[in-house]
Amino acid sequence: MKTSTDLSPRPDTPPPTNPVINDPVIMVARHDEHSEPEHALAPHGAGRVPGPTNADGTAGEVVLAALRSQVEQLRVQDQRVRHKAAGSVTRMRVATRRLRSTLRGYSSILDPERTRLPADELKWLSAQLAEEHDTQVMAERFTQVVHELPEHLILGTVAADVDRALGQLVDDGEQIVQAALNSDRYLALQDTLEQLLNQPPFTHRAGRPAQTELPRSVAKAYRKLDRLLDTATAAPPGPDRDTALHEARKACKRVRYMTEIAAPVIGDPARDLHRQTEKLQELLGNYQDAVEARPVLQHLAQAAHADGHNAFTYGLLYANEHARMDHVLHQLPHQLHRLRNEQTLSWLQPKPRRLASAIKRLRLLNRDRSAGPQAHRRTSAAMGVIAIGYPPANWRGTPRLCTRT
């Protein structure tokens, strides 16, 4: 895993995504599944989505082609993990998340009742891969920061302590991964995925044109992301905001992976949204890394103090993680503005006739004070259509929806 060494900011350029905060606190560029380029995450050709990529293809054909490619990539990384190839755990985890996002995100094209089991099992697999990956990333980041510090600020045996403590966790995580890949549960998952490819659980929408059906699914995922971002940015500092940003990050990944499938069909507008979600995911990933790192550093500092070692440098590392979080919060409004740009979201907007129908339906439902659960569901669906019809950057909807200016 590479780290950047030339990180000095230039005064004549906007702040970089991963800046250096003047000594003694140093920011290290984030290099994991969020920042690696797509071609680096897969062998040649393995990450591409074959099959129909034009307006003539059906939604089912495009999604099935993506599923085949993603299952193939999962199996490629399975062998690389078993042979302990460098970066293979990260790549397998990415393949797992991509596949799960397709199964859950395109639920109007793939029957959610039949995809629920494989999606849940993929979530389990991702959790088995997480400990080794996350600990390895954390250990390498701590080591890099220590190496960047001036010698007079490195007190005690920090590098050796980090290597010993986190190295043991990495070894434990490796054993968890190998046990998972050799388990009956994992073999059953592979059988389920094979059956899924041989007998795709298509809905009636799968036969519709991909150019019109895929944007609807992405729009639904985007609306969820937009709501979670609103919740996160409105939350006060503390654990609630940390959790909200983490949930928004997970929703952002889903939109990003779903847009990858739609991009060959839709073209540049979808690629633009993919680009913006990728940047947002990396930004929020930096924040989550810092959230997870701080309690680890606090534990290491307490252990060092108990052993009679100087814990001063751990305090610098802790302050560095806090600075990472502050930097993300400073960059976030700019990135949200780019994400919510009207041009970026234009391909998700419903046709004018559908939008007008949704507004009319919402007004009629609002007049019915005795509306039951079914009416509330219809209200929610209508609001979803209107939310995309009026991009978040400048909503101009009905009075009940004008919560932004």
N, C-alpha and C positions, 0 to 999 in steps of 0.2 A: 504494500500500500504506500503510495507516494505522498510526500508532503511538500508544500511550497516553502522555499527558503527566501525568495526575493519578494517580500510582502510589504515593502515600504509604500505608503500611500503617496500619491502625487497631488499637490495642492490645486492643480489646474484641471482635475478630473473629478467626477462624482465619486462618493465613497464606494469602495469595492464591496462585494458581497461578504468577504472575509477579511476585514482590515486588521492592521496591527494597531493595537492600543499602546501608546508609548510605554517603554520600560517603566516599571517592572512587569506590567501585564501584557501578554503577547497573545494575539489571535493566530490560530493555525488553520490553514485552509482545510475545509471538510472534504474528505475523499472516501466515500462509501457508495452505496447503491444510489444515493440521491444526486451525486455529482459526477459519477462515471458516465462518459458518453455511451450511447446505446451500443455502438460497435464494439466497445470494450467489454460489454457484459455478456457477449455470446460469441461462439465460433462463427466463422464466415457464413453468412446466410441464415443462421439459425434463428435470428430475431425477426426476420422479415415475415410479413403476412401474405402468403400466396393466395391465389384464387381471384375471383372477380373484384376488380378495384375501380369499376366505372359505374356510371349511372344505370347501366342495364342490369347489373347484378342485383339479386334479391338480398334482403337483410340477412336471411338465414344462411345463404351461401357465403357471405362475407364473414359473419360471425363464426361459422363452422371452420372456415379456412384459418381464422385466427386461433381457434381452439386447437386445431391440429398442430399448428406451429408452436403454440405454447406448451402443449403436452410433450412434443418432441424436445423442446428446450429443457423441460423439467427432467426428462430422462437422460439427456446429454450431461446435465450437471450432476445427476445422481451418480454416474460413473466417475466423474471428476472428484466429487466429494469422497467417494470410497477410496480413491487413489490419493487423497489428500493433496490435490492440486491447489496451488495458490489462488486465493480469491474464490474458490468454488462454492463455499458455503454462502457467501454474499450473493453470488449469481443464482444459486438454487433458490435462495429466499426471494429474490426478485422475481424469478420465474413462477414461484408459488403464488406470490401476490398478484402478478399479472393475470394468471389463470383464474384466481378467485374473483378478481374485479370483473372479468368478462362474464363469469357465471352469474354473479349477483347483480352487476350493473345492467346487463342486457336482459332483464327479467321479462320484458314485453316480447322478446323474441325467443327466449329459452324458458320453458316452464319452470317457475321457481320451486314448485313442489318436488320436481325431479332433480333439480340442481342443488337443493338444500344440503343433502348428505355430502356430496363431494366438496361443496364449498366449506362446510363445517370441518371436514377432514383436512382440507388444505389449510385452514386456520390452525388446526392442531399441529400440522407439519411445520408451518411457519414458526410457531412457538418453540418447537424443538430445535430449530435452527438458530433461534434468536440469541440464546445465551452465549454461545461461542462467538458469534458475529459481533454482538454488541460489546462484549468484554474486550475482544481483540481491538476493535476500533477505539475504545476508551483508553486502553493501555498504550496504543501507538500515539494517540493524541497527547496523553500526559507526558510520555517520553520525549516527544518532539518539543513540547513547550519547555520542558526542563533543559533540553539542549540549547534552546534559543535564549535562555536566561544568562545574564552575566555571571561569571563564576562566584563573585562575592555575594550573590543572592541565593546561591545553592548551599544550604546548610544541612548537614546530616547526610544520611544515606538514602536520599529520596528515590533516585533512579533504581537502586537495587531493591528497595522496599516495594515500589510499584511493580517491578518485574516479578518479584516473588509472590506478592499477594494476588495480582491479577493474572499472572501466568498460571497459577493453580486453578483459577476459575475458567480460564480458557481450556485447560486440559479436561476439566470436568465437563465443560460444554461439548468438547469433541466426543467424549464417551456417550453423552446423551444423544448426539446426532447419529453416531454409528448404531446405537441401540435402536433408534427410531427407524432407520433405513432397513434394519434386519428384522423388524417386527412384523407380525401377521397383519397388524392394522395398516401398515404402509403398503403391504402387498395387496390388501383388499382395496385400498385407495387406487392403486394402479389398475386393478381389474375394473373398478367403477368408471375410471376415466376412459378406458378402452371401450367399455360398453356405451359410454356417452358419445364417443366418436362414431361408433358403428350404428347407433340408433339415436340420433340427435333429438332431444326433447323439444321440438319446435312448437311454438304457438301459432295461431292463425295469422299473426302479424309477420311471421318469418318469410312468407311469400311476397310481401310488399317490397317495393323498390328500396334499396339500401339508401339511396340519396335522400329520401324523405323519412325513412323509419329510424335510421341511426341517430340523426340529430335529436329526435324526440327522447331517446333514451339518455343521451348525453345531457340534454337540457334538464331532465329530472335529477340526474346526479349533480349537475351544477347548482340547481336550486338548493339542494341539501347543503352543499359546500357554502353557498352564500349565506344561508341561515346560521350555520355554525361559525362563520367568520364574524357575523354580526354579534353573536353571543360572546365570542372570545374578545373582540375589541371593546365591548361594553363592560366586561368583567373587571372588578378591581384587582390590583396586584395580589398575588397569593396563589395557593393551590388550585382554587377554582379557575383562575385564568390559565394556569399551566395545563390543567386538564382540558379546558375548552380549546386551547390552541393545538393540543395533541389530537383531539377529535377532528378538528378542522384539517389537520395535516393528513389524517387517514382518508378523509373525504376527498382531499385534493389529489391524493394518489389514485383514487378510483377514477376521477375525472380525467386525469392524465393518461392512464392506461386505456380507458375507453376511447379517448380521442385519438390515440395511436391507431386504433382499428378503423376509425372513421376517416382519418386524414387522407388515405389513398383514394377514397371515394369522393370526399368533399373538396379536397385541395387545400390551398393556402389559408383560407379562414380557419380551418380546423388545426392546421399546423401552428398557427399563431396562438390559439388557445392552448395547445399542447406546450408550446414554448413558455407561456406565462405560468401555467400550472407547474411546470418543471422548476421554474425559478422560485415560485412560492413554496413548493415542497422542500427545496433545499434550504430556503430561509427558515421555515418552521422546523426543519430537521436540526438545524444548528441550535435552535432554542431548546428542543427536546433533549438533545445531547447534553446541554448544560444542566437542564433540570435533573437528568439522571446522574450526571457526574458529581454534582455538589455533595449529596449525602455520602457518596463513596469517598470523596476527598476528606470529608469530616471524619469518617470512620478511620481512614488511614492516618490522619493527624492524631487522633486520640490513641491509636495503637502505637504510633511513634513516641508520643509523650509518655505513655505507660512504660515503654522500653528504655526511657531515659534519653531519647534522641530529640534533636531540635526540630520542632514542627513549623518553623517560620515559613519555609518554602511552600508547605501545603497551604498556608494562608494566601500566598501569592497565586497559587493555582486556583484556589477557591474564588479569589477576586477576579481572576481571568474568566472563569465560567460565568460569574455575575455580569461581567462586562459584555460577554457574548450575548446574554439575554437582553441587555439594554440595547445593544446594537441592532438586534433583530426587531425589537419594538420600534426603534427609530426608522428602520428601513421599511417596515410593514405597510404604512399608509401609501407610500409610493408604489409598492408592488401591487397592492389592492387596486389602486387607481388604474394601473396598466391591465390588470386582470379584468376589471369591470368596464373596460373601454367598449363603447358601443360597437365599434367595428370588429373587435375581437369576438363579441357575442352575437353578431348579426346573423350568422348561419343557424343559430338556435331559435330564432324568433319564429313564431307561428305565422301562417299566412293571414293577411288582414281580415278575411272573412271569418276565420276561426277565432281570431282575437276579438272581433266585434261580438261574436256569438258568446264568448266567455264572459265578456263584460255584461251583456244583457242577462245571461244566466245568473251571474253573481248578484245583480241588482234585484232580480225576482226572488232569489233565495233569501236575501237580506230582509225583504218585506215580510217574509213568512216567519212570524214569531214562534210558531208551534212546530218548527222544523225538527225532525227526528234525526237519528244517527246517519241515515242515508243522505239526507239533505246536507248534513255537515260535511260528509265525504265529497259531495258534489261541489260544495263551496270551496273546499280545499283544492280540488282539481281545477276549478275555474281560476282561483287565485294563482295557481302554478302557471297556467297559461299566460295570465296577465303579467306575472312577474318576469317572464321571459320577453313578452311583447314590449314591456317598458323596461329597458336595460337599467340595472342598478345605478349606473352613473347619473341618470337623470330621469327618474320615474315621473310620469305625468298621468297617473291613473285616476281611478274614481276616488272621491274623498276618503273612503275607508282604507285605501291602499297607499295614499300619499304620505308615507312615513319618512321619505327621504326627499331631499331637494338637491 
